[in-house]
Amino acid sequence: MEDEGKSLSSPTGSLSNKTRATTKFTPRQLPRPKYTSARGSRPGYVSAPGDGHLYLDGELFDFRSFNTPTLLDGEEFQARDLVETIAAFGSPVSRTYTLHVANGVFPDGKEKPSSSHILGWDNSTNDWIYNETNWRNIDKALDLARHHGVKLIIPIINQDYGSSDTNWVGNFVDLIRHRYNIQNYTIAQQAVDWFTDREMIECYKKIISFYLNRINTFNGIRIGDDQTILAFETGNEMNWGYQNGSIAHDRPPPANWTIEIAHFINLLAPKTLVMDGSYSRNPKMAWEEEALASPFIDLHSYHFYGEGEAQPYHDLQNQVRVHKKTFIIGEHGFFDKEAVWEAFYKNITCAGALVWSLRSHSENGGFVTHGEGNNIYSYHAAGFRYQTSKKFDTQEADIISLTYDASYRILRLNPPPKPIPGNPEAFLVSNGTHAGISWRGAPWAQEYQVLGAVFQDAQFSIISRYVPDNVEEGQLFVPLDPTNPTKPIHITLPEPLPNESHTGWIDTKWCPPRSSALCGDIHFDKGDDTKPPTSYWRLIPMSPPTKQNSTKNHNLNPTSQNHFISGGWFSVRAVSTDGVPGGISESVFLKTQWELHVGEREWS
């Protein structure tokens, strides 16, 4: 994004021709950002009275939204970005991912203690060892969600997907390994049945008790009493495998396990819903009858991926409704074309449906990306029509818009315009030869304007329009000319990627290496999450000459001006999907002699 040339456009025309901004304005004229559903933000527990729908404060609260699997992972900026994005949907609901379990002490482990919530087992206390730093990250994310009226579904622990190769964040086999001191993944998997071993059931309850009895360090609310949580889920995609080495995973957890765990959650969070995290991968046996009949389980879910998987939807929903329970599609997606998404939303009537998955802006500019295989990538609001990076999904704009609109239509409301974005956060960088500006993006921004001024309190001129930020993290860079801060900048984007087919995606979870089963690209491939290399260095903040802070000096003769003007002020303004100008960043000063202010590289 740093090449100079013609004005920023694509082969099919300008990326936006709707902007109504003037060429000059002052920062005092900027609107306040608003990230709230058109229905408003309301406290209270969500209820499921048994008619197949959800309610909040007596009003319908059915939802269509996105999974946000990184929401609880740590970075406050990224958590805020996700929460403020979800807050704009009709019923602002999202589903997080599970607790991370450290497994780096094992020969085949991938999950480091630094990113984990559970570190191991302490024989002296007969309890788990926890990473308090990462639990505080959960506290912060929950507090952010509470302030924005976002309700969360939280699956507690992750399923075993067959081998250490598909063990991305730690799962219940790692808990078995820690508890019984078994180093080998396969041996632990075959030696102990997570769903029937009494010791592991009691050990799981210890984790649940720690979680739900925890007092949030940011707001003092016991997590089991937090109205932010729509439901605790017994686990993610829980599936009862066979202890004979079979690759078949086609049965739900035993009903007595699900009921016991649900009852325990109920005792610790009596006003919060409980969702059955079973995923049998066998719609003819999605749940055991006893689980469907249990009064301790409020919601039952299933996941639909790829072509044809949603065909059993009506049968599954009817099965749940017969028992006066509520059906939720906990994950769905990877359909081959946009028309399938549209038909999907028209045909489903269940209380909730969540797309897999939404990722945030990056702290280092651009977006966090994630690949699923078969040209399928995570989505980013506000949805970008013209993709220039391989790690962005070419169907993204339609999927974001279809889901946003469906989130209001399920409530029998007309979809409002997408939000006017708030304030980006600008910072200065260098590519080694040029200085430039980058920024942390604002939720729901479609594009940005780059602004320049000689004096900080002067009117800022728009020096570049229609600048998108749909690039990989750390790759956002617009070159600046500090000797002439109001001079227009012309930049050229790479050619947009052609629309790419999503046909043929295969779910390869529980696909062991060298299996004869159909094993395509690995679902949730962490290798695709590697941060891209960067050649950008942060510039240390620079202080302007005192006289360049004020326009009162602009009437000085050119000779006097040149004596104290040694750079320019720059800022970035977000623009909505409808071309409405939104928030503006704080201005940053770039010296003409900026080379002495080069700091550290973004990351190596």
C-alpha positions in Angstrom: 0.0 0.0 0.0 3.0 2.3 -0.3 3.5 2.6 -4.0 2.9 6.1 -5.4 0.9 6.5 -8.6 -2.7 7.2 -9.6 -5.4 7.9 -7.0 -6.5 4.9 -5.0 -8.9 2.9 -7.0 -9.6 -0.6 -8.3 -10.0 -1.8 -11.9 -13.8 -1.6 -11.5 -13.8 2.0 -10.2 -13.3 3.9 -7.0 -13.6 1.8 -3.9 -16.1 4.4 -2.7 -17.8 7.3 -4.3 -20.2 8.0 -1.5 -18.1 10.1 0.8 -19.7 13.4 1.8 -16.7 14.9 3.6 -15.4 18.3 2.9 -11.7 18.7 2.1 -11.0 20.6 5.3 -12.4 20.4 8.8 -11.3 20.8 12.4 -11.1 17.9 14.9 -13.7 19.6 17.2 -16.4 18.9 14.6 -16.2 15.1 14.9 -19.1 12.9 16.0 -19.0 10.6 19.0 -18.8 6.9 18.1 -21.8 4.7 18.9 -21.5 0.9 18.9 -24.9 -0.2 20.1 -27.6 -2.4 18.6 -30.4 -0.4 17.1 -32.5 -1.9 19.9 -30.2 -0.5 22.5 -28.0 -2.1 25.2 -29.9 -3.7 28.1 -28.9 -5.6 31.3 -30.6 -8.8 32.5 -30.4 -12.5 32.1 -31.4 -14.1 28.9 -34.3 -16.7 29.3 -35.4 -19.7 27.3 -39.0 -20.5 28.5 -39.4 -23.5 26.2 -41.1 -22.1 23.2 -38.0 -22.3 21.0 -37.0 -18.7 21.4 -34.8 -16.5 23.7 -36.0 -13.4 25.6 -34.4 -10.5 27.4 -36.5 -8.4 29.7 -39.6 -9.9 28.1 -38.6 -9.0 24.5 -37.6 -11.5 21.8 -33.8 -12.0 21.8 -33.2 -14.5 19.0 -29.9 -13.8 17.2 -27.8 -14.2 14.1 -24.1 -13.3 14.7 -20.5 -14.6 14.7 -18.2 -16.7 16.8 -15.3 -14.7 18.2 -12.8 -17.4 19.2 -10.0 -15.0 20.2 -12.2 -12.7 22.4 -10.8 -14.1 25.7 -7.3 -14.5 24.5 -5.7 -11.4 25.9 -5.2 -8.3 23.8 -7.5 -5.6 25.3 -7.6 -3.6 22.0 -8.6 -6.7 20.0 -11.2 -7.7 22.6 -12.7 -4.2 22.5 -12.7 -4.2 18.7 -14.6 -7.5 18.6 -17.1 -6.5 21.3 -17.8 -3.1 19.6 -18.4 -5.0 16.3 -20.8 -7.5 17.8 -22.6 -4.8 19.8 -24.2 -3.5 16.5 -26.0 -6.7 15.7 -29.8 -7.0 16.3 -29.3 -9.1 19.4 -25.7 -8.6 20.3 -24.5 -12.2 21.0 -21.3 -14.0 20.4 -19.7 -17.3 21.3 -16.1 -17.5 22.6 -13.7 -20.3 22.5 -12.5 -22.6 25.3 -10.0 -22.4 28.1 -6.5 -23.0 26.9 -4.6 -25.9 28.5 -0.8 -25.8 28.5 0.8 -28.9 27.0 4.3 -27.7 26.2 5.8 -30.0 28.9 4.8 -33.0 26.8 6.9 -34.1 23.8 4.2 -33.3 21.2 2.8 -30.2 22.9 2.1 -26.8 21.2 0.2 -24.7 23.7 2.7 -22.6 25.7 2.1 -21.7 29.4 2.2 -18.0 28.5 -1.0 -18.3 26.5 -2.8 -20.9 28.7 -5.4 -20.6 31.5 -4.6 -24.0 33.0 -0.9 -24.9 33.5 -1.0 -28.3 35.1 -1.9 -30.3 38.2 -0.5 -29.8 41.7 -0.5 -33.0 43.7 0.2 -31.1 46.9 -3.1 -29.2 46.7 -4.9 -31.8 44.7 -6.0 -29.1 42.3 -5.2 -27.4 39.0 -2.6 -24.7 38.6 -3.9 -21.6 36.9 -2.3 -18.7 35.0 -3.7 -15.6 36.8 -2.6 -13.2 34.0 -4.7 -15.0 31.4 -7.7 -15.2 33.7 -7.5 -11.5 34.1 -7.8 -11.2 30.4 -11.0 -13.2 30.6 -12.2 -10.7 33.3 -11.4 -7.8 31.0 -13.2 -9.2 28.0 -16.3 -10.0 30.1 -16.3 -6.5 31.5 -16.0 -5.0 28.0 -18.9 -7.1 26.9 -21.0 -6.0 29.9 -20.4 -2.3 29.1 -21.5 -2.8 25.5 -24.5 -5.0 26.2 -23.0 -8.0 24.5 -24.1 -11.5 25.7 -21.7 -14.4 25.4 -22.0 -18.2 25.1 -18.9 -19.7 26.7 -17.8 -23.3 26.0 -15.6 -24.4 28.9 -13.2 -27.0 27.6 -12.2 -28.3 24.1 -12.8 -31.7 22.6 -10.1 -34.2 21.6 -9.9 -34.2 17.8 -8.0 -37.5 17.6 -4.3 -36.7 17.8 -1.8 -34.1 19.0 -1.7 -32.7 15.4 -5.2 -31.3 15.9 -4.7 -30.2 19.5 -4.5 -26.5 19.0 -5.3 -24.8 22.3 -5.1 -27.8 24.7 -8.1 -30.1 25.4 -9.4 -32.6 27.8 -6.7 -35.2 26.9 -4.1 -32.8 28.1 -6.1 -32.5 31.4 -5.9 -36.3 31.6 -2.2 -36.2 30.9 -1.6 -33.6 33.6 -3.7 -35.4 36.2 -2.3 -38.9 35.6 1.2 -37.9 34.5 0.9 -39.6 31.1 3.4 -38.1 28.6 2.1 -39.7 25.4 -1.1 -38.3 23.8 -2.4 -41.5 22.4 -1.7 -43.5 25.5 -3.7 -41.0 27.6 -6.5 -41.0 25.1 -6.8 -44.8 25.2 -6.1 -45.3 28.9 -8.7 -42.9 30.4 -12.2 -42.2 29.2 -12.9 -38.5 29.9 -16.6 -39.1 30.0 -16.7 -42.1 32.4 -13.6 -41.7 34.6 -14.8 -40.5 38.0 -11.6 -38.8 38.8 -11.6 -36.7 35.6 -15.3 -35.8 36.1 -14.5 -34.5 39.6 -11.4 -32.7 38.3 -13.4 -31.0 35.5 -15.8 -29.8 38.2 -12.9 -28.2 40.0 -12.2 -26.1 36.8 -15.9 -25.2 36.5 -16.0 -24.2 40.2 -12.9 -22.1 39.8 -14.4 -20.4 36.7 -17.9 -19.7 37.9 -16.9 -18.7 41.5 -14.2 -16.4 40.3 -14.7 -12.7 41.2 -14.0 -10.5 38.1 -11.0 -8.3 39.0 -12.4 -5.4 36.9 -16.0 -5.2 38.2 -16.3 -7.3 41.3 -19.0 -9.6 39.8 -18.8 -13.3 40.4 -18.7 -14.9 37.0 -21.5 -17.3 37.8 -23.7 -14.2 38.5 -22.7 -12.2 35.5 -25.6 -11.3 33.3 -23.2 -10.9 30.4 -23.1 -14.6 30.0 -26.1 -15.9 28.0 -25.0 -19.6 28.5 -22.2 -21.8 29.7 -21.6 -24.6 27.3 -20.6 -28.0 28.7 -17.7 -28.0 26.1 -16.8 -27.4 22.5 -17.9 -30.1 20.0 -17.9 -32.8 22.7 -17.9 -36.2 21.1 -17.5 -39.6 22.6 -14.8 -41.4 20.8 -13.9 -45.1 21.0 -11.0 -46.4 23.0 -10.0 -49.0 20.4 -8.1 -46.7 18.0 -11.2 -46.3 15.8 -11.3 -43.1 13.8 -15.1 -43.1 14.1 -16.5 -40.2 16.1 -20.2 -40.5 15.6 -21.8 -40.4 19.1 -22.5 -37.7 21.6 -21.1 -37.8 25.1 -23.1 -40.1 27.4 -26.2 -38.4 28.7 -25.3 -39.0 32.3 -22.0 -37.0 31.8 -23.8 -34.1 30.1 -26.5 -34.0 32.7 -24.1 -34.2 35.6 -22.0 -31.3 34.3 -25.0 -29.3 33.4 -26.5 -29.8 36.9 -23.2 -28.7 38.4 -23.1 -25.5 36.3 -26.7 -24.9 37.3 -25.9 -25.0 41.0 -23.1 -22.4 40.5 -24.9 -20.2 38.0 -28.7 -20.7 38.7 -29.9 -17.8 36.6 -27.7 -18.5 33.6 -28.7 -20.8 30.8 -26.8 -24.1 30.1 -26.0 -25.3 26.6 -25.3 -28.9 25.7 -21.9 -28.9 23.9 -22.5 -32.3 22.3 -21.5 -32.6 18.6 -22.0 -36.2 17.5 -21.3 -35.6 13.8 -24.2 -37.9 13.4 -27.5 -36.1 13.1 -29.4 -39.4 13.5 -28.0 -39.6 17.0 -27.3 -36.0 17.9 -28.3 -36.3 21.6 -29.3 -39.1 23.9 -33.0 -39.0 25.0 -32.1 -38.5 28.6 -30.1 -35.4 27.8 -33.0 -33.9 25.8 -35.3 -34.5 28.7 -33.1 -33.2 31.4 -34.4 -30.0 33.2 -30.8 -28.9 33.8 -30.1 -28.3 30.1 -31.8 -25.3 28.4 -30.2 -25.2 25.0 -29.1 -27.9 22.5 -26.8 -27.1 19.7 -25.4 -28.5 16.5 -22.8 -27.4 14.0 -23.3 -27.2 10.2 -20.4 -26.9 7.8 -19.9 -27.2 4.1 -22.2 -28.3 1.3 -25.3 -30.3 2.3 -24.6 -30.4 6.1 -27.6 -28.2 7.0 -30.1 -30.6 5.4 -30.9 -32.2 8.8 -31.6 -28.8 10.4 -35.4 -29.1 10.6 -35.3 -32.6 12.0 -32.8 -31.6 14.7 -34.8 -28.5 15.6 -38.0 -30.4 15.8 -36.4 -33.0 18.0 -35.4 -30.3 20.5 -38.7 -28.5 20.3 -40.6 -31.7 21.2 -38.8 -31.6 24.5 -39.7 -27.9 25.0 -36.1 -26.9 24.6 -34.3 -24.3 22.5 -32.2 -25.1 19.5 -29.0 -23.1 18.7 -26.7 -23.4 15.7 -23.5 -23.0 17.6 -21.3 -22.8 14.4 -22.0 -22.8 10.7 -20.4 -21.7 7.5 -18.0 -22.7 4.7 -20.8 -22.8 2.2 -19.7 -22.7 -1.4 -21.3 -19.5 -2.6 -23.2 -16.4 -1.3 -26.6 -17.7 -2.5 -26.4 -20.6 -0.1 -25.8 -18.2 2.8 -28.9 -16.2 1.8 -31.0 -19.3 1.5 -29.7 -20.6 4.8 -30.8 -17.5 6.6 -34.2 -17.5 5.0 -34.9 -21.2 5.9 -33.7 -21.3 9.6 -36.1 -20.2 12.3 -34.2 -21.4 15.4 -33.3 -19.0 18.3 -29.7 -18.5 17.4 -27.1 -19.1 14.7 -23.4 -18.2 14.8 -21.0 -18.0 11.8 -17.5 -19.3 12.2 -15.7 -16.9 12.6 -15.0 -13.2 13.1 -11.5 -11.8 13.7 -10.5 -8.3 15.0 -8.3 -5.5 13.9 -4.7 -5.9 14.9 -2.9 -3.7 17.5 -0.2 -3.3 14.8 -2.6 -2.1 12.0 -4.6 -4.2 9.6 -6.4 -7.3 10.7 -5.8 -10.6 12.4 -6.3 -13.3 9.9 -7.1 -17.1 10.1 -7.3 -19.7 7.4 -9.6 -22.7 7.3 -8.5 -24.3 4.0 -10.2 -24.3 0.6 -9.9 -20.5 0.1 -12.0 -20.0 3.3 -10.8 -17.3 5.8 -12.1 -15.6 8.8 -14.3 -12.6 8.4 -13.8 -8.9 9.3 -16.3 -6.1 9.7 -17.4 -4.1 8.0 -16.7 -6.6 5.2 -14.5 -5.8 2.2 -15.6 -6.3 -1.4 -12.1 -5.9 -3.0 -9.6 -8.2 -1.4 -5.9 -7.8 -2.2 -4.5 -10.1 0.4 -4.6 -13.9 0.0 -5.6 -14.3 3.7 -8.9 -12.5 3.3 -12.1 -14.2 2.1 -13.5 -13.0 -1.2 -17.1 -13.7 0.0 -16.6 -11.6 3.2 -18.6 -8.5 2.3 -21.7 -10.6 1.5 -21.4 -12.8 4.5 -21.0 -9.9 6.9 -24.0 -8.0 5.3 -26.3 -11.1 5.1 -25.6 -11.9 8.8 -26.1 -8.3 9.9 -29.4 -8.0 8.1 -30.6 -11.4 9.3 -29.8 -10.4 12.9 -32.6 -7.7 12.6 -35.0 -9.6 10.4 -35.2 -12.5 12.9 -36.5 -9.9 15.3 -39.0 -8.7 12.7 -37.1 -5.4 12.3 -35.8 -3.7 9.2 -32.0 -3.7 9.2 -30.6 -0.2 10.1 -27.5 1.3 8.3 -24.3 -0.1 9.6 -22.7 2.0 12.4 -20.7 5.1 11.9 -17.2 4.1 13.0 -15.4 5.7 15.9 -11.9 6.8 16.3 -8.9 4.9 14.8 -5.6 5.2 16.6 -2.8 6.5 14.4 0.9 5.9 14.8 4.0 6.6 12.7 6.2 4.0 11.1 9.1 3.7 8.7 9.8 1.2 5.9 13.5 2.1 6.1 13.5 4.7 3.4 10.2 6.5 4.0 8.2 7.6 7.0 4.5 6.9 6.9 1.4 6.5 8.9 -0.4 3.4 10.1 -3.3 2.9 12.5 -5.4 0.6 14.6 -8.7 0.5 12.8 -12.1 1.4 14.1 -14.9 -1.1 14.2 -17.2 -1.0 11.2 -15.0 1.3 9.2 -15.1 0.6 5.5 -12.3 3.0 4.5 -10.2 5.9 5.8 -9.1 9.4 4.9 -5.5 10.5 5.7 -5.4 14.1 6.8 -2.5 16.6 7.0 -1.9 20.1 8.5 1.0 22.4 9.2 -0.4 23.5 12.6 -2.1 21.3 15.1 -5.1 23.5 15.7 -5.5 24.3 12.0 -8.1 22.8 9.6 -6.9 19.5 8.4 -6.8 18.8 4.6 -7.7 15.4 3.2 -4.6 14.3 1.5 -5.7 10.7 0.7 -9.2 9.2 0.4 -10.7 5.7 0.1 -7.8 4.0 2.0 -8.9 0.5 3.2 -7.2 -1.4 5.9 -8.0 -5.0 4.9 -4.4 -6.1 5.0 -2.6 -8.6 7.2 -1.5 -7.4 10.6 1.5 -5.0 10.5 1.2 -4.4 6.8 -0.7 -1.1 6.8 1.5 1.7 5.6 0.8 5.0 3.9 3.9 7.1 3.0 3.9 10.8 4.2 5.8 13.9 3.1 6.5 15.9 6.3 7.9 18.8 4.2 4.5 19.4 2.6 1.9 17.9 5.0 -1.2 19.2 3.0 0.0 17.9 -0.4 -2.3 15.1 -1.8 -0.9 11.6 -1.7 -1.6 9.2 -4.5 -1.3 5.5 -3.9 -2.2 2.4 -5.8 -3.6 -0.9 -4.5 -2.6 -4.3 -5.9 -5.1 -5.9 -8.2 -8.1 -7.3 -6.3 -8.3 -11.1 -6.0 -10.8 -12.8 -8.2 -13.7 -14.5 -6.4 -12.5 -17.8 -5.2 -14.6 -21.0 -5.0 -15.3 -22.5 -1.5 -16.6 -25.8 -3.0 -15.4 -29.0 -1.6 -14.4 -28.1 1.9 -14.0 -31.2 4.1 -14.1 -31.4 7.9 -10.9 -33.2 8.8 -11.2 -33.1 12.6 -10.5 -36.5 14.0 -8.5 -37.3 10.9 -5.3 -39.0 12.1 -2.1 -38.7 10.0 -1.8 -41.1 7.1 -5.5 -42.0 7.6 -7.3 -43.6 4.7 -10.3 -41.3 5.4 -10.9 -38.2 3.3 -8.4 -35.8 4.8 -8.1 -32.5 3.0 -6.9 -29.2 4.5 -6.9 -29.3 8.3 -9.8 -27.4 9.8 -8.6 -24.6 12.1 -5.0 -24.8 10.8 -2.9 -22.9 13.3 -0.1 -22.8 10.7 -2.2 -20.4 8.7 -2.2 -18.0 11.7 1.5 -17.2 11.5 2.1 -13.5 11.6 3.5 -12.1 8.4 7.0 -10.8 8.3 7.2 -7.0 8.4 9.8 -4.5 7.3 8.2 -1.6 9.3 9.6 0.1 12.3 7.7 2.2 14.8 8.8 5.8 15.0 9.2 7.2 18.5 6.7 10.0 19.2 8.1 13.4 18.1 7.6 16.8 19.7 7.0 19.8 17.3 8.5 23.2 17.8 6.3 25.1 20.2 5.3 27.6 17.6 4.0 25.0 15.3 1.2 24.0 17.6 -0.8 27.1 16.8 -2.2 28.8 13.7 -1.4 32.2 15.2 2.0 31.9 13.5 0.7 31.2 10.0 0.8 34.9 9.1 4.6 35.1 9.6 6.6 35.7 6.4 7.9 32.6 4.7 11.5 33.1 5.9 10.3 33.2 9.5 8.0 30.2 9.0 10.7 28.1 7.5 12.8 28.8 10.6 10.5 27.0 13.0 8.3 24.7 10.8 10.1 21.4 10.8 7.4 18.9 9.9 3.7 18.3 9.7 0.6 17.1 11.7 -1.2 14.0 10.4 -4.3 12.1 11.4 -6.7 9.4 10.1 -10.5 9.5 9.8 -12.8 6.5 9.6 -15.6 6.3 7.0 -18.7 4.1 7.2 -20.0 1.6 4.7 -22.5 4.3 3.5 -19.7 6.9 3.1 -20.5 8.8 6.3 -17.3 10.3 7.9 -16.8 9.0 11.4 -14.2 9.3 14.2 -10.8 10.8 13.8 -7.5 9.8 15.4 -5.4 12.0 17.6 -3.0 13.9 15.4 0.7 12.8 15.3 3.6 15.0 14.4 6.2 13.9 11.9 9.5 15.8 11.7 11.2 16.3 8.4 14.3 14.8 10.1 12.5 11.7 11.3 15.4 9.3 10.9 16.7 9.8 14.4 13.3 8.6 15.8 13.3 5.0 14.4 12.4 2.6 17.2 11.9 -1.2 17.2 10.5 -3.3 14.4 6.8 -4.3 14.9 7.8 -7.9 15.3 10.5 -10.2 13.9 
